[in-house]
Amino acid sequence: MGKLVSTLFVTLDGVYQAPGGKEEDTRGGFEQGGWVFPYADEDFGQFINEVFTRPAAFLLGRRTYDIFASFWPKVTDPADPVAAKLNALPKYVPSATLTDPEWAGTTVLGGDLAKEVGALKERTDGELQVHGSGALVRSLLALGLVDTLHLLTFPVVLGAGYRLFTEGAEPTRFKHSGGRATRSGVAINSYDLAGRPEYGSFELPEDA
């Protein structure tokens, strides 16, 4: 059985929209795309390369898929660790509107998300990786289908844009499984899904 692993870039105020470029995702009039670029140092690149040594397949939200499909097939250098995996390995996209994908190796998932992704994990030998795809990740977390979340937090506040965790997100508890910081200040933390939150109280006992 495969392991579903999500890798996401967020700002200090939780924005995940358009990390890679100004025109990447302008929904809602967002004009601050490309906020990852100033922090893309050697440490950052090393982590991304490490992540891309492990995938067996990819699961992408429709918007992320469109962004990737417009760029990565044009990167034909076989030595590129990201392009080589994205172009060669199976890609799955939950979508009711994507009917004729042109990126080779793409399969559209059109049924029940829990059943489709659950079956996909069952038949995947290795990591089923989700990159970006914030809305999809929220849905997968609510369904308990995410095993590990790599969250890269960049030292910048944008004050606008789509946020990863919004009001109404499913309460979820994680176990911290690893962390490091890049020289440019990106905090890279890995979390394993650990069920629902636990609660307590710091109130003094009545006989205190």
N, C-alpha and C positions, 0 to 999 in steps of 0.2 A: 504494500500500500504506500502511496506517495505521501509527501508532506507538503502542505500548502504554505508557502512562505511569501509574505508581502514586504516589499521595500518601498518606502514612501519618503519624500522630501517635504518638510514643513518649515514654516517660519516660527519665530517665537510666539506669535499670536495665532498659530494653528493653520495658516493659509497653505494650501497645496496647489493652488491654481497656477498654471503656466510657469513652472520653474525653469524651463529650458530656453525660452525665447519670447520676445515681445509680442509676436503674432501667434503664439502657440495656442492660446485660449483666451479670447477677449470677451467671453460672456459677461454680461452685466456692465459692460464698458470698462473692463479691467485693463489698465494701461501699464502695469508694473511687471509684466512678464520678463523672465530672464534673470531672476534674482539669485539663482544658484551660481551663475557664471563667475562672479568675483571670488568665490570660495572654492573653486574647482582646482585644488592643488594636488600634489603628488599623493598625499595621504588619502584624499577623497577618491582619486582614480584607482589607487590600490584596493580600496574596499570594494568599489564597483566591479573591478576585475575579479576579485575573489568571489563575489556573488555569482558572476556569470561563468564560473567554473563548475557550478553545481546544478543547473537546470536540466530537467528532462523534458519539460514542456512549459508553455506560457498560457496564462489565463489573463485576458486584458478586457477592461471596460471599453465600450464602443468608442468613446472620445479618445482615450489613450491609444487604442488600436489605430484610429484614423491618423493620429499624429505620428505614430511609429511607422505606419505603412507608407506615409508620404516621404519618409527620410531614410530609414534603414535599408530598404532594398537597393538604394543607390550607393551604399557603402559596400564595395565589392572586394576590399582587401581581405584575403583569407586570414591574415594575421590579426585583424581587429577582433578582440575577444568578445565584444558585445555584438557586433554585426554578424559575426560568424554563427553565434548561437541563435540569435533572433531570426536570421534568414533560413537556417537549416532545420530547426526544431519545430514540432507541432505548436500551433497557436490556436487557442479557443476563445471565442467571443460570445458572451451572452447578449443576444440582441434580437429584437422583433423587427428591426428595420434593415439590417445588413443582409442582403440576399445573394450578392454575387461578388464575394471578396476576391481581389486580384492578387493579393500577397500569397505566394505559394505556401502551402502547408497550413492554411487557415480553415478551421471548422467553426461554423456558427452553431451555438447552443440556443435553441428556441423554446425549450420546455421549462419545467419547474426548476428553478435555480438550485434548490437544495438537492433534488434528485440528480440533476445533471452533473453538478460539481462533486457530489458524493460519489457517483459512479466513476467520474474522471479520476478522482483521488485513488479509488480502488484499483484502477488499471494502470496507474502511473507508477513507474519504478524509479523513484528519486524525487527531486523537488519540482512541484508544480508552482511556478513563480508568478506572482502578480506584481507588476510595476506600475506606479502611479495609480490611476483608477480609483480615486478616493471614494466615490459613491458605491462602487462595487465592493470595495473593502469593507465599508460600513455594513453592507448587506451580508457579506460573508461572516463578519464578526457576530452579527446578530443571530446567524444560523449556527454558530459554533464551529465553522469550517476552517478557520484560520489556525494554523499551528504555531507559527512564528511571525512576529512583526519586527522588521528592521526599520526603525524610525530615525531618520537623519534630520536633526533640528539645526537650522541655520540661524546665526546671530543677527537677525534682522526682523523688524516689525513693519508690516505694510499697512495695517489699518483697514484693508479692504480685500475682497477676494473670497473665493469659496474655501471654507474651513473643513478640516477633516472630521472633527467631532462637533456636531451641532446639537442644539436643543432636541431632546428626544432620542438621542443615540442610546443603543442598548447598553445598560450597565454591565461592564466587563472588567474582570480582574486579570492582571498579568503577573508573571514572574520574570524578573530581570535576569537575563541569561548571558549578558555580555555587553561591554561598552568600551569606547575609546573616544578620543577627541583628535581632530586634525589640527595641524599647525595654523590653519586659517580660522579655527574656532567652531567648526561643525561638530556637534555632539552626536555620535553614532551609538545608538542603544538598541539592543535586541531584547525582545520580550516574547515569552511563550504564553499562550493562552492558558488561563488557570481558572476558568469558570466565572461565576458571578461574584460581585464584591461581598466582603464580610464587613460587619459593622460592630461598633462598640461605643462605649461612652467613657469620658474622663471625669464624670461626676463623682464627688466624694461620697463614700458610703454614709448612710444615715447616722451611724454611731461614731463617726469621726469627730 
